[in-house]
Amino acid sequence: MEFGVAGHGGAGGTGGDSGTVTGSAPGTGDTGGAGGAAGAGGEVIGIGFGGDGGTGGAGGNSPTGHGGNGGTGGDGGGPGLIGPAGHGGAGGQGGTGPGGDGTSGQPGQPG
């Protein structure tokens, strides 16, 4: 018999900032890492809750070019026999830059 809440997905890593080498083309910040997928609900009798997906990582900032895009949120865990599914994680925030800000990441899918 298995009870309880499944683990939540970890947050995605922040994207790296672009470099500032003199004379180089304007760099774009890296895209943020995707959020971790969540664990599923209990599998034996399944009186569990699916874990929530991790939040997407923030996009990297660029001092010269375009900000990186935010990472995609992690998917929520599947439901238990009785408990509900987990929520998808939020998308990461876009990075900033004088050439324009990155877009926010897409949210993860529900379990």
C-alpha positions in Angstrom: 0.0 0.0 0.0 1.4 3.3 -0.9 0.4 6.7 0.4 1.6 10.2 0.2 2.7 12.9 -2.2 5.2 12.2 -4.9 8.3 14.3 -5.2 8.2 17.6 -7.0 10.4 18.2 -10.0 13.4 20.4 -9.5 13.7 23.9 -11.0 15.6 24.3 -14.2 19.0 26.0 -14.1 19.4 29.6 -15.1 20.7 30.2 -18.6 24.2 31.6 -18.9 24.7 35.3 -19.6 26.3 36.2 -22.9 29.9 37.3 -23.1 31.1 40.8 -23.5 34.2 40.4 -25.7 35.1 43.7 -27.4 34.4 43.7 -31.1 32.3 40.6 -31.0 28.8 40.4 -32.3 26.1 41.1 -29.8 25.6 37.9 -27.8 22.3 36.3 -26.9 21.8 35.0 -23.4 21.3 31.2 -23.1 17.9 29.7 -22.8 17.0 28.7 -19.2 17.0 25.0 -18.3 13.8 23.1 -18.4 12.1 22.3 -15.1 12.4 18.8 -13.8 9.5 16.4 -14.3 7.6 15.4 -11.2 7.1 12.0 -9.7 3.9 10.1 -10.3 1.4 9.4 -7.5 1.4 6.2 -5.6 1.3 3.1 -7.8 0.1 0.2 -5.6 -3.1 1.5 -4.3 -2.3 5.0 -5.3 -3.8 7.1 -2.6 -1.3 9.7 -3.5 -0.9 13.0 -5.2 1.1 13.5 -8.3 4.0 15.9 -7.8 4.2 19.3 -9.4 6.6 20.0 -12.2 9.6 22.2 -11.6 9.7 25.8 -12.7 11.7 26.5 -15.9 15.0 28.3 -15.5 15.3 32.0 -16.2 16.9 33.0 -19.5 20.4 34.4 -19.5 20.9 38.2 -19.6 22.9 39.9 -22.4 24.7 43.2 -21.9 25.0 43.7 -25.6 22.4 41.6 -27.4 19.1 39.8 -26.8 18.1 38.2 -23.6 17.7 34.4 -23.5 14.3 32.7 -23.4 13.0 31.2 -20.3 13.0 27.4 -19.9 9.9 25.3 -20.2 8.2 24.2 -17.0 8.4 20.6 -16.0 5.4 18.3 -16.4 3.2 17.3 -13.4 3.1 13.8 -12.2 0.3 11.5 -13.0 -2.5 11.0 -10.5 -2.8 8.2 -8.0 -5.9 6.0 -8.0 -7.6 8.4 -5.6 -5.4 11.4 -5.4 -5.2 14.1 -8.1 -2.5 14.7 -10.7 0.2 17.3 -10.2 0.4 20.7 -11.8 2.7 21.6 -14.6 5.5 24.0 -13.6 5.6 27.6 -14.6 7.8 28.7 -17.4 11.0 30.6 -16.7 11.3 34.3 -17.0 13.1 35.7 -20.1 16.4 37.3 -19.8 17.0 41.0 -20.4 19.2 42.8 -23.0 19.3 46.0 -24.9 18.4 44.2 -28.1 15.2 43.0 -26.5 14.1 40.7 -23.7 13.7 37.0 -24.0 10.3 35.4 -23.9 8.9 33.6 -21.0 9.0 29.8 -21.1 6.0 27.6 -21.8 4.3 26.1 -18.7 4.6 22.3 -18.2 1.7 20.0 -18.8 -0.5 18.8 -16.0 -0.2 15.2 -14.9 
